[in-house]
């Protein structure tokens, strides 16, 4: 996990958080209006795209440092995303909480 904290700033600078992803856009179009889990969301890119398409999103990442960047983007350009620190192997959400999952 420490490695994610160490690369968070460089990773956030390297990837456009609002970059286009035609495949993800097509897939997300099928769940518009649903509640989607963005698993391993990093700095928030894979959470921001579905949220911008009308999907309610909860983003989860193991790295609090990555989530700091994600929350900063959400603060600057709100899309209603909730970001939660957590390990993908031990999620604490109730069964059937989400209509889909996107994985960064």
N, C-alpha and C positions, 0 to 999 in steps of 0.2 A: 504494500500500500504506500509506503514511503516514496517509491518511485513516481507514483502519480502526483504526489504533492510537489516533488522536485521539478517536474516538467510542466506543471499547470500553466505557468505564465507563457512559456514558449509555445505550448500547444494552443493556447487561446489566441496568441498573435498569429499563428500560422493558418488557422482555419477561420473562414468567414462564418460568423455565427448565424447569418441570415442567407447563407449560400443556397443556391438552387440544387435540388436533388430530384430530378424527374421521376425516378422510380419510387422514391418515398412519397412524393406528391401524389402519384397515381394510387398507391396503396392506401394512403391516408384518406383519400377521397371517398373510400368505401366505408369509413368509420366516422365521418363528420357527425358531430353532435354526441358522440360517445365519450367516455372517459378512458383515456389511453395512458399506459405506463411507459415512460421513456426510460428504459433500463440502461445503466452505464451512460448517462446523458452527458458526462464531461462538463464542458463549459456551456452546455445548453443548446447546441445546434439542433440536435435531433428532437428536442422538446419544442423549440421555437417554431419549426416548420409546421408540425401538425396543429399547434395552437393558432398559428396564423391562418389555418384553413378551417377553423371553426370547431376544433376538437378540444375538449377539456383535457389538460395534461398534468400529470404528476411526474416529475423527473427525479430519478434516484441515481446517486453515484456514491462510491465508497470514499472518494476524496473530498474532504471539506474544502480544500483549496480550489479544486475545480468548481465546486458549487458556489464558492465566493464569486467567481467570474460569472457563472450562470445567473446568480441573484443580482449582480450588478447590471447585466444586460436586461434582466426583467425589470429592474428599477428604472432604467433609462428608457425602455420601450415595452411597457407592460402588455402582456398577453394572457394574464390570468394563470400563469404556471405556478404550481407549488413545487418547490425543490426540497427533497428530503435526503439526508445522509443515511446510507445504508448499504449493506452487503447483499449482492444479488442472490447469494446462497441462503440468506436468512432474512427474507422479507417479512414484514409484520402486517401486511394487508389482509383483510378478510377475503375468503374465496369469492370469486366472481365480482371483485371490486372494479375490474376494468373490462372494457369491451375489446381491447387489443393491447399489444405490446410492440413498441419499436425498440430496436437495439442498436446503439451507436457503435 
